[in-house]
């Protein structure tokens, strides 16, 4: 199954970001292997991290990238974002 970066970002916006916002969370954590499994991608495909650890995902969802903890050679990442309000925006210098 071929999945684009845009489709990955949309899936994660709905599944993770919107859910976290509705719960009043201040941060959202996305684990790349969970997304890979849900979208039936190859386990070693870096497309999930490329799609999510990007300016596009950050700006589209009013997020600030906090950390990306890569788990060894398998490329499994735990990506953490701070959820911003619309008024906070994203500082392009960070």
Backbone as CSV, one residue per row, in Angstrom:
resi,resn,N_x,N_y,N_z,CA_x,CA_y,CA_z,C_x,C_y,C_z
1,UNK,0.839,-1.183,0.000,0.000,0.000,0.000,0.879,1.239,0.000
2,UNK,0.632,2.128,-0.906,1.403,3.355,-1.001,0.691,4.476,-0.245
3,UNK,1.426,5.111,0.657,0.867,6.184,1.476,1.772,7.400,1.332
4,UNK,1.168,8.557,1.127,1.951,9.781,0.986,2.202,10.425,2.353
5,UNK,3.149,11.332,2.386,3.424,12.073,3.617,2.202,12.868,4.044
6,UNK,1.490,13.412,3.075,0.269,14.167,3.377,-0.768,13.277,4.062
7,UNK,-0.921,12.044,3.593,-1.869,11.111,4.200,-1.443,10.745,5.619
8,UNK,-0.152,10.602,5.836,0.365,10.307,7.181,0.068,11.466,8.118
9,UNK,0.339,12.690,7.656,0.074,13.867,8.488,-1.415,13.984,8.816
10,UNK,-2.273,13.719,7.843,-3.721,13.792,8.074,-4.152,12.744,9.095
11,UNK,-3.670,11.522,8.933,-4.006,10.446,9.865,-3.594,10.834,11.297
12,UNK,-2.388,11.352,11.443,-1.882,11.695,12.778,-2.589,12.914,13.364
13,UNK,-2.992,13.847,12.499,-3.757,14.994,12.987,-5.059,14.508,13.613
14,UNK,-5.753,13.631,12.905,-7.049,13.146,13.397,-6.872,12.223,14.600
15,UNK,-5.986,11.264,14.474,-5.814,10.223,15.504,-5.162,10.743,16.791
16,UNK,-4.173,11.605,16.660,-3.392,12.030,17.824,-3.631,13.475,18.225
17,UNK,-3.457,14.403,17.296,-3.490,15.825,17.651,-4.893,16.266,18.061
18,UNK,-5.885,15.971,17.235,-7.247,16.391,17.567,-7.731,15.729,18.845
19,UNK,-7.370,14.476,19.040,-7.744,13.770,20.275,-7.098,14.441,21.495
20,UNK,-5.808,14.728,21.401,-5.110,15.368,22.524,-5.718,16.736,22.838
21,UNK,-6.003,17.508,21.804,-6.628,18.828,22.011,-7.984,18.693,22.694
22,UNK,-8.781,17.751,22.248,-10.121,17.585,22.825,-10.055,17.153,24.291
23,UNK,-8.956,16.509,24.666,-8.757,16.085,26.054,-8.134,17.184,26.914
24,UNK,-7.740,18.291,26.276,-7.108,19.385,27.015,-5.641,19.138,27.310
25,UNK,-5.022,18.209,26.591,-3.606,17.903,26.809,-2.726,19.058,26.345
26,UNK,-1.567,19.188,26.959,-0.616,20.225,26.565,0.444,19.689,25.617
27,UNK,0.583,18.362,25.560,1.565,17.713,24.699,0.919,16.515,24.010
28,UNK,1.502,16.156,22.883,1.066,14.954,22.181,2.309,14.159,21.808
29,UNK,2.224,12.854,21.999,3.328,11.956,21.670,2.867,11.007,20.575
30,UNK,3.695,10.885,19.544,3.387,9.973,18.443,4.554,9.002,18.299
31,UNK,4.250,7.732,18.318,5.270,6.703,18.167,5.200,6.188,16.732
32,UNK,6.299,6.332,16.028,6.300,6.032,14.595,5.885,4.598,14.286
33,UNK,6.253,3.651,15.132,5.898,2.251,14.849,4.385,2.031,14.915
34,UNK,3.679,2.774,15.750,2.220,2.657,15.815,1.592,3.151,14.509
35,UNK,2.111,4.254,13.993,1.611,4.814,12.739,1.944,3.865,11.590
36,UNK,3.158,3.349,11.598,3.595,2.404,10.563,2.671,1.197,10.508
37,UNK,2.361,0.644,11.672,1.471,-0.517,11.743,0.061,-0.173,11.273
38,UNK,-0.468,0.958,11.748,-1.839,1.352,11.416,-2.014,1.584,9.917
39,UNK,-0.991,2.129,9.286,-1.075,2.435,7.859,-0.467,1.335,6.983
40,UNK,-0.087,0.233,7.619,0.450,-0.945,6.929,1.660,-0.608,6.060
41,UNK,2.588,0.118,6.650,3.834,0.462,5.970,4.922,-0.521,6.355
42,UNK,6.000,-0.527,5.588,7.146,-1.369,5.914,7.768,-0.852,7.221
43,UNK,8.145,-1.756,8.128,8.678,-1.346,9.435,9.903,-0.429,9.367
44,UNK,10.732,-0.582,8.345,11.954,0.218,8.283,11.815,1.439,7.363
45,UNK,10.594,1.748,6.948,10.359,2.887,6.060,10.420,4.189,6.875
46,UNK,11.317,5.112,6.523,11.469,6.349,7.291,10.407,7.404,6.980
47,UNK,9.431,7.100,6.135,8.470,8.108,5.693,7.658,8.708,6.840
48,UNK,7.367,7.932,7.875,6.573,8.454,8.990,7.334,9.582,9.689
49,UNK,8.577,9.339,10.010,9.372,10.386,10.669,9.575,11.592,9.749
50,UNK,9.789,11.323,8.489,9.958,12.419,7.531,8.696,13.275,7.443
51,UNK,7.542,12.635,7.479,6.275,13.358,7.376,5.951,14.140,8.641
52,UNK,6.250,13.546,9.790,5.831,14.151,11.050,6.856,15.082,11.675
53,UNK,8.119,14.775,11.516,9.143,15.631,12.125,9.510,16.700,11.103
54,UNK,8.493,17.498,10.741,8.631,18.456,9.653,7.929,19.764,9.996
55,UNK,8.344,20.810,9.321,7.685,22.103,9.495,6.215,22.027,9.110
56,UNK,5.917,21.295,8.052,4.522,21.199,7.590,3.602,20.683,8.693
57,UNK,3.981,19.583,9.318,3.134,18.999,10.365,3.013,19.957,11.545
58,UNK,4.117,20.572,11.891,4.145,21.511,13.008,3.221,22.704,12.734
59,UNK,3.366,23.330,11.591,2.578,24.516,11.248,1.106,24.195,11.045
60,UNK,0.812,23.121,10.348,-0.581,22.748,10.063,-1.388,22.493,11.331
61,UNK,-0.709,22.061,12.383,-1.403,21.626,13.599,-1.118,22.477,14.830
62,UNK,-0.448,23.599,14.649,-0.093,24.475,15.769,0.612,23.682,16.864
63,UNK,1.748,23.105,16.476,2.563,22.312,17.391,3.965,22.890,17.449
64,UNK,4.676,22.548,18.510,6.089,22.890,18.633,6.841,21.596,18.919
65,UNK,7.798,21.266,18.075,8.560,20.019,18.241,9.422,20.104,19.498
66,UNK,9.251,19.137,20.372,9.975,19.119,21.647,11.114,18.112,21.607
67,UNK,10.808,16.873,21.258,11.868,15.866,21.224,11.535,14.743,20.254
68,UNK,12.592,14.105,19.799,12.488,12.977,18.881,13.518,11.964,19.347
69,UNK,13.053,10.939,20.023,13.937,9.948,20.623,14.010,8.709,19.744
70,UNK,15.030,8.606,18.934,15.176,7.463,18.032,15.624,6.244,18.834
71,UNK,14.981,5.118,18.581,15.235,3.881,19.317,16.137,2.938,18.531
72,UNK,17.362,3.301,18.310,18.307,2.395,17.677,18.143,2.260,16.182
73,UNK,18.638,1.145,15.658,18.720,0.950,14.214,17.382,0.703,13.535
74,UNK,16.338,0.407,14.277,15.045,0.130,13.667,14.295,1.397,13.287
75,UNK,14.799,2.552,13.662,14.196,3.810,13.259,12.880,4.127,13.939
76,UNK,12.594,3.476,15.071,11.363,3.765,15.801,11.589,5.028,16.608
77,UNK,10.741,6.000,16.371,10.881,7.271,17.070,9.661,7.546,17.920
78,UNK,9.930,8.219,19.018,8.888,8.719,19.894,8.964,10.236,19.759
79,UNK,8.016,10.814,19.036,8.041,12.244,18.743,7.073,12.963,19.678
80,UNK,7.583,13.984,20.357,6.774,14.733,21.317,6.644,16.175,20.832
81,UNK,5.409,16.673,20.872,5.111,18.042,20.467,4.357,18.744,21.583
82,UNK,4.629,20.021,21.745,3.814,20.848,22.642,2.676,21.387,21.801
83,UNK,1.475,21.325,22.339,0.300,21.817,21.627,0.168,23.309,21.897
84,UNK,0.175,24.087,20.825,0.049,25.531,20.932,-1.399,25.945,20.714
85,UNK,-1.740,27.106,21.231,-3.035,27.679,20.885,-2.854,28.411,19.563
86,UNK,-3.926,28.702,18.902,-3.860,29.397,17.617,-3.154,30.739,17.780
87,UNK,-3.339,31.401,18.899,-2.723,32.708,19.134,-1.220,32.635,19.358
88,UNK,-0.741,31.496,19.836,0.703,31.352,20.076,1.478,31.242,18.774
89,UNK,0.898,30.548,17.793,1.589,30.351,16.532,2.867,29.562,16.719
90,UNK,3.697,29.561,15.700,4.954,28.841,15.732,6.058,29.809,15.419
91,UNK,7.070,29.850,16.258,8.221,30.711,16.047,9.110,30.079,14.993
92,UNK,9.257,30.740,13.859,10.039,30.181,12.768,11.525,30.057,13.098
93,UNK,11.985,30.682,14.166,13.404,30.614,14.536,13.716,29.360,15.328
94,UNK,12.703,28.593,15.732,12.940,27.376,16.514,12.619,26.154,15.720
